[in-house]
Amino acid sequence: MRQIFKKLISVCLFLGLTGALAAQNVQLHYDLGHSLSDDLSGRPSVTTTVEMFRPDKWGSTFFFVDLDYYHDGVAGAYWEVAREFNITPNKRWAAHVEYNGGLSSSQVTQYATRFQHAFLAGPAWNWASGDFSKTLSIQAMYKYYFKGQNPWNRPFNSFQATAVWGLTFASGLCTFSGFIDCWYDPNVRGKWITITEPQLWWNVSALKGCEDIHLSLGTEVEISNNFVWDKNGRNDKFFAIPTIAAKWTF
């Protein structure tokens, strides 16, 4: 599920460039991974995501929170919070700072494990077409991992590159959006982790007479390498994991 954000979705970039509005949404994803591969048999089947984006005269603030669920309760939580400060009058360039952190629990023992939390900082470049139907944001960031709870979770310096895109088409009926992250981690095979999560939404509010129904239906595919932990406690494989999803935008 959407863990590493990552995240500014296309509507967030659109609102940030106009600098006049705010957006929040709640998403519900049914994850098909546990049904597609025995390696993912212990993967939670449901994730809810809450996102908030709010611009101001200095820049913008964004955060999202993911909650994963087993049948008997919450399996884990992850969040990212980011702040951008505009450094050019047209808001094309910004200084980006971000925090990532969370925890997960075992389906068997139910003991929780804290993730190594991380701080990120670097420049961001934002672009949109004249009608904001096409958007793109690129970030290049220094990333620092703090010491974790386990002896092998040593602090280390890293680098992360992020791209976020959005494309609205068919008279607003469809939205294709997503992100791709690539970052250095000395503890994984190849030293690099890559994850991308393209989403395709069908927007009910674009239908005539449904303007007040801010519901979107669609799917997300989590495509990753060296990221997802399998049932044997390894994260050195490639996976493509789809979801069935719904989103309500406030």
N, C-alpha and C positions, 0 to 999 in steps of 0.2 A: 504494500500500500504506500501511500505517499508519505515517505518518511523524511527523505533528505530534501525539501521545497521547494521542498521547495517551493518555492516557491513563490513568485508573483504570477498569478494567472492573467490572461489577456485583459479581462475587464479591469483588473487592478492597474495594469499599465496604462490603459485608456484613461482611467480616472485620474491617475497621477499626472499624466501629461496635460489634461485639461485643468487640473488643479482646483476643481470646483465642487466635487462630490465625494461621497464615501460609499463603500460597498462591504457587505457582509454576506456570507452564505454558510449553509450547513449541508454537508454531503453524507450520504449513506452508501457504502460500497459492500456488495457481497463478493467476497474473494473466492475465485475458483481454484486457487492453487492447491488446496488440500485434496481436491478431486482429480487433478491432472497429473500429479507426480507423487510417488511414494516418499520421495525425499522431503516433501512438504506436508506430510500427513499431520504434523503437529501445528501447522500454521493456523492462526485464528481465521475464522470465516467471515467475520463482520468487522468493518471499520467505520467509525464516524469521524468526520473532519469539520472543524469550525474555522473559518477564515475571516479575518477583518483587515481592511485597508482604509487608511484615512490620510488624505493629504492636508497640508497646511502651507502657510506662506514660506516656510523654510525648506520643505521637502515632503516626506511622507513616512508613515509608520505602517508596518505590515506584520501580522503574525498568523500562524495557524497552529492548531492542536489536533493531533490524531489520537483517537482512543481505539484500541483493538479489543475484541471480545471473544472469549470462549463461551460455551453454553451456560456456564455457571457464574459469569461475571467478567469484569474488565481484566484483560491479559496484560496490558501495558499502555503507556502513554508517551507521546513524543511531541515536542513543540519547538518551533523556531520563531524568533522575533527579530525583525530587521528595521533599521532606521536609515533613511537616505536624506542627505543634505544637498540641495541643489548648488552647483558650483558654476553654472552658466545661466544667463537670463532665459534662454529658451528651454531650460530643464532637460536638455539633451544629455549633459554630463552631471553625475552626482557622486558624492562620497557615500559609500555603503558600509554599515557596521551591522553585525548579526551575532546572535547567540543560538546554539543548538544544544538540546539536552533531552533526556527522557529515561525511561526504565521499562523493563519487560519482566515477565514472570514465567516460570516453567509450568507446563500443563500438568506435570506429574507431581513436582514438589511444592508448587505454588510459591516458592521463594522468589523474591524480586531481585533483579540485577540492574544496577545503575549503569547507563552508558557513560563513556568518557565524554564529558561536555566540552564544547569547543567555542572559541571566539573567532570571528572572521572580520576582515576589514580590507577595503580596496575600492577601486573606481568602478562605476557602473555607467554604461552607455545605453540610452533609451531612445527608441524611434517608433513613429507611427505614421501610417499613411494619412492623407488629408481627411478622410472620413472615419479614421480610426478602425477600419475593418481589418487592417493588418498591423500587427505590433511586434516589436522585437526588443528584448533587453539582454545585454551581455555584461557579465561581471567577472572580474579577475581579482581574486582575493587571497591574501595571506590568511592561513588558518592555523590556530594553535590549539592543540589538545591538552587539557589539564590532566593531572595524575588521576587515575581511576582507583576503584576500590580493591582491585586485584593487583598482586605484585607485578604481573606482566603488563599492566596498563600504565606504562611509563609515559610521562608527558613528552610531546614531540612537536616540531614545527612541520607545517604542511602547506600545500597550495591547492586552491580549488578554482576551477573555471565553471561558470554557469551561463546557460543561455535559456531564455524564456520566450515563447512565441505565442501568438494568437491569430486566428483567422476566422472571421465571421462571414458567412456567405448564405446564399439562397434567401435573400431578403430578411436576414436575421434569424432564420429558422434553425440554422446549424452553426455550431462553434467548434473549431478544432484548435485546441490549445495544449500546452505542456511545457516541460522543461527538460534539460539534460544537465547533469552534474558530473564532473570528473575531478577526483582529488587523490592526493598522494597519501598512502598509508603503508608504512614499512612492515606491517604485520600480516599483509595479505600477499598472495601469489602475484607476481608481476609488479607489486608495489603500488598499483593503481586500482581504484574502484570507480566504476561507471554505472550510472543509473539514469534512465529516462522514463517519463510517465506521460505519454500522449493521452489526451482525453478527447472524445468526440461526444458532443451534446446536441440533443434535439430540444429546442427552446419552445415550450408551449406558448409563452407570451407573445410570440411572433404571429400566432394565428389570429385571424379576425375574430373579435369578440372575446378574446382570452388575454387581453393586455394586462389584467390585474392578477393573472395566475403566473407567478414567478417561478414556475417549476421547469426543471430541465431533466431529461432522461437520457441516459447514454452509457458509456463504457470508458474504462481506463485500462491501459496495459502497462504493467510495471516490467520494464526490460532492464536487466542488470547483469553485471559481471563482477564477481568477487564481493558481492554485497549481502545476498540472502543466506541466512544460516539454515542448513538442512538438518534432518533429524539426527545426524551423526556429529553435530556440532562443528561443521565445516562451512566456510563461506568462500569457497574457491571455484564456484561453478557459474555458468550462464543460465539465466532463467527468463522466461517471458510469461507473465502471470496476468490474465485478464480479470476484470471485475464487471459486474452489472451494477449500475449506479443511478442514483437520483440526487438532485440538488435543488434546494430552495434558496433563492437570493432575496435578501431583504432590502 
